Amino acid sequence: MGKTVVIGGGTAGLAAAYTLERAGADYVVIEKGDFCGGRIYGVEKEGFTLDLGAQFFFTRYHTTYDLMRQLGIYEQRVKFAKPVGILRDGTVHVISPRIMDNLKHPTAGLKFGALSNSGKRRGLKVAIDFLRMGKKLDFDDPLKAIELDNVSAAEYARRRWGDEILEYGIQPIDSALSLGDPEELSAAYGMGLAWYAIAGLSTTTKGIGLLAESLVKNVKNVRMNTAATRIVMENGKVKGVEVSSDSGKETIDADQVICATLAPQAARLLGELPAAMLDILTNVKYSACTHVMMATKGKMIDDMYAIATPRREGLSVAGFVDNANKSPGYAPPNTSLMHCFTYGRFAREMLDWDDARVTRKMIDEIQSVIPRFPDEPLFTEIFRWPEAVCLSGPGQITAVQKLKIGLRDYEGLHLVGEYFGMPSVEAALHSGVKAAKKVLA
Ligand SMILES: Cc1cc2nc3c(=O)[nH]c(=O)nc-3n(C[C@H](O)[C@H](O)[C@H](O)COP(=O)(O)OP(=O)(O)OC[C@H]3O[C@@H](n4cnc5c(N)ncnc54)[C@H](O)[C@@H]3O)c2cc1C
């Protein structure tokens, strides 16, 4: 086995590199930025743990937990104990997959007011449908849900369950988790997100960043601030990677390349592929997000982890989360760490706003739901993601499958990343591990 170059030190690239490292293979990771982890990005600030990229792991994840076990951090996993709320007509209604939680809350349970009576009756149909389609909704193997690929999540939900379930069930869940609108997602991905969310969420005592940090510690051969500019191929066979860094341009010879960048970035490195394959990569779409976190004294949301705000309620966020409620390690006692989930066109517009304008807008929106939220938080942290989560729109699973088949003609070339599964940390890790195993085989 010769040398492998892994392009991109994000979630998928690190998982591939870690698998190669454990097998004693000859590899190098090249990362264009000055930190590894990509869209898993955790920082500590004034005693608070900030997840500035990915927020949580669904408890249905497999590859993620396997890697955590191998890295010795599985015991630091914490499941979210608190339920979520949903805003309707100015009232927050609590919902939880655990029946007893619902009954404990005065606005929830049998009185669950976020839905009309006919909506509640339809809710039963939704539950039966999900039980039926659940086994097809697999983040690591999207092909199982191929029959849900050609219709949008919005169209599917509206046709099957009606407008109310779309607007007060599917939309808030899908928008909070993908940071897009259900019109932009395939039904396969939109329903997959809801199915995984129902089972529960988890993090670690030190935040999601601990996973990237642990992978980085165990991946020895990384070159930072080094950007791939072209994957060199000859007669359908990988020869190496042209890179550019402060020390200039060079070509790293390689027999195998695992390209773990975003899909459109991969297209730019692979100009020699046929146009039909490049089109698939360039057509992969991403949501945007301006992540806004505000630390405060006192508890802002006592008995819930998050409040979802359906778009019909007229806010520009999909919801607010008190990260202090994720796990005790996130914040000092008696404080809150409010996180605003900007999404859709609002998030895209906000990318160009200055910090003061973003902060004012978010405080106004939080105060419209939680009037006691202070005008001056202890601190505000803003991080912009022009490309946040791959939207897996209608037809993407089918298109990516065509791409996978086309790639079989290219020896030593492996593409990985969240867009190969149902976009998530899980799909990125799974695709990285799978490609590394192929290299090793
Ligand atoms: C705000 C936000 C919230 C999210 N919430 C969740 C969540 O709660 N749960 C969940 O499962 N997922 C979540 N996600 C999605 C999840 O983070 C991503 O699906 C996953 O991390 C993507 O991993 P990746 O390896 O495919 O891409 P990335 O992590 O983006 O890695 C790509 C890497 O390639 C590097 N690169 C690009 N071009 C080059 C080049 N030419 N040369 C060298 N290096 C290059 C980049 O710098 C980057 O490090 C969220 C994402 C965001 C942004």
The ligand as an ORCA input file, in Angstrom:
! r2SCAN-3c Opt
* xyz 0 1
  C     -24.013     25.600     12.797
  C     -24.006     24.121     12.553
  C     -24.775     23.272     13.365
  C     -24.776     21.897     13.123
  N     -25.439     21.054     13.984
  C     -25.293     19.726     13.863
  C     -25.773     18.833     14.873
  O     -26.307     19.278     15.880
  N     -25.614     17.499     14.702
  C     -24.995     16.973     13.602
  O     -24.866     15.755     13.498
  N     -24.497     17.797     12.641
  C     -24.606     19.144     12.758
  N     -24.050     19.991     11.830
  C     -23.472     19.412     10.613
  C     -22.105     18.798     10.867
  O     -21.317     19.676     11.588
  C     -21.486     18.509      9.497
  O     -22.380     17.685      8.769
  C     -20.163     17.771      9.577
  O     -19.337     18.269     10.587
  C     -19.502     17.902      8.216
  O     -18.253     17.268      8.202
  P     -17.388     17.210      6.875
  O     -16.141     16.526      7.224
  O     -18.216     16.679      5.759
  O     -17.091     18.736      6.515
  P     -16.234     19.790      7.364
  O     -16.271     19.482      8.804
  O     -16.706     21.137      6.935
  O     -14.749     19.584      6.862
  C     -14.250     20.042      5.628
  C     -12.796     20.451      5.853
  O     -12.139     20.560      4.601
  C     -11.259     21.688      4.659
  N     -10.973     22.070      3.266
  C     -11.855     22.545      2.346
  N     -11.227     22.776      1.171
  C      -9.936     22.404      1.336
  C      -8.789     22.396      0.482
  N      -8.855     22.803     -0.799
  N      -7.613     21.959      0.995
  C      -7.506     21.541      2.299
  N      -8.560     21.560      3.149
  C      -9.758     21.963      2.677
  C     -12.069     22.688      5.459
  O     -11.255     23.728      5.968
  C     -12.658     21.803      6.534
  O     -11.822     21.674      7.664
  C     -24.018     21.367     12.048
  C     -23.243     22.220     11.258
  C     -23.229     23.586     11.522
  C     -22.338     24.474     10.702
*
